[in-house]
Amino acid sequence: AGPAALRDAAAGGDAKALFEIGSRYAESRGVKQDMAAAAKWYEKSAELGFAPAEYRIGNFYEKGTGVTRDVKKAKTWYQLAAEQGNASAMHNLAVLFAMAADGVT
């Protein structure tokens, strides 16, 4: 999914490259749209602490996009992104808490 330099960077564990490949699958840029593949790449990037990926995989878990819906995991990923200053994650986390979406307030 993308040029050799991008693939090499992802293979080397570059969080931004992993995120970019996820975005390409999510947005059908150069590859067929595959939300499960996008989720896999986003989660790999998130596991390396990349806040935009933490937010994005949190959103996938919240909505059940490409993964089984899991509000608890969504909250965990949003929390990690929020701790790094990601305003969208802060907002979504607050909404989930306000709604008690997973039965926990």
C-alpha positions as CSV (number, residue, x, y, z in Angstrom):
1,A,0.0,0.0,0.0
2,G,2.1,2.8,-1.3
3,P,5.7,3.5,-2.4
4,A,8.6,1.3,-1.3
5,A,9.9,4.0,1.1
6,L,6.5,4.0,2.9
7,R,6.4,0.2,3.1
8,D,10.0,0.1,4.3
9,A,9.3,2.7,7.0
10,A,6.2,0.7,8.1
11,A,8.2,-2.5,8.2
12,G,10.8,-0.7,10.4
13,G,8.1,0.2,12.9
14,D,7.6,3.9,12.0
15,A,4.3,4.9,13.6
16,K,3.6,7.6,11.0
17,A,4.1,5.2,8.2
18,L,1.8,2.6,9.8
19,F,-0.8,5.3,10.2
20,E,-0.5,6.4,6.6
21,I,-1.0,2.9,5.3
22,G,-4.1,2.6,7.6
23,S,-5.4,5.9,6.1
24,R,-4.8,4.6,2.6
25,Y,-7.0,1.5,3.3
26,A,-9.7,3.6,5.1
27,E,-9.8,6.2,2.3
28,S,-9.3,3.9,-0.7
29,R,-6.1,5.8,-1.8
30,G,-4.2,3.5,-4.1
31,V,-5.8,0.4,-2.6
32,K,-9.3,-1.0,-2.4
33,Q,-11.1,0.3,0.7
34,D,-10.7,-2.3,3.5
35,M,-11.7,-1.0,7.0
36,A,-10.5,-4.2,8.8
37,A,-7.0,-3.7,7.2
38,A,-7.2,0.0,8.1
39,A,-8.0,-0.9,11.7
40,K,-5.0,-3.3,11.8
41,W,-2.6,-0.6,10.6
42,Y,-4.1,2.1,12.9
43,E,-3.8,-0.2,15.9
44,K,-0.2,-1.0,15.1
45,S,0.6,2.7,15.0
46,A,-1.4,3.4,18.1
47,E,0.5,0.7,20.0
48,L,3.6,2.8,19.3
49,G,2.0,5.8,21.0
50,F,1.0,7.9,17.9
51,A,-1.9,10.0,19.2
52,P,-3.7,10.4,15.8
53,A,-3.7,6.6,15.5
54,E,-4.9,6.2,19.1
55,Y,-7.8,8.5,18.3
56,R,-8.6,6.8,15.0
57,I,-8.6,3.3,16.4
58,G,-10.7,4.5,19.3
59,N,-13.2,5.8,16.8
60,F,-13.2,2.5,15.0
61,Y,-13.9,0.6,18.3
62,E,-16.6,3.1,19.3
63,K,-18.4,2.6,16.0
64,G,-17.5,-1.0,15.2
65,T,-15.7,0.0,12.0
66,G,-13.5,-2.8,10.8
67,V,-13.5,-4.3,14.3
68,T,-16.0,-5.6,16.7
69,R,-17.6,-2.7,18.6
70,D,-16.0,-2.3,22.0
71,V,-16.7,0.9,23.9
72,K,-14.2,0.0,26.7
73,K,-11.4,-0.3,24.2
74,A,-12.6,2.9,22.5
75,K,-12.4,4.7,25.9
76,T,-8.9,3.3,26.5
77,W,-7.6,4.5,23.1
78,Y,-9.3,7.9,23.5
79,Q,-7.8,8.3,26.9
80,L,-4.3,7.7,25.6
81,A,-4.7,10.2,22.8
82,A,-6.3,12.7,25.1
83,E,-3.4,12.5,27.4
84,Q,-1.2,13.7,24.5
85,G,-3.5,16.6,23.8
86,N,-5.7,15.2,21.1
87,A,-8.8,17.5,21.3
88,S,-11.0,15.2,19.3
89,A,-10.2,12.3,21.6
90,M,-10.9,14.5,24.6
91,H,-14.3,15.3,23.2
92,N,-15.3,11.8,22.2
93,L,-14.1,10.4,25.6
94,A,-16.2,13.0,27.4
95,V,-19.3,12.1,25.3
96,L,-18.8,8.4,26.1
97,F,-18.5,9.1,29.8
98,A,-21.6,11.4,29.7
99,M,-23.6,8.7,27.9
100,A,-22.3,5.9,30.1
101,A,-22.0,4.1,26.8
102,D,-20.4,1.0,28.3
103,G,-22.5,1.1,31.5
104,V,-19.6,2.8,33.4
105,T,-19.7,6.4,34.4
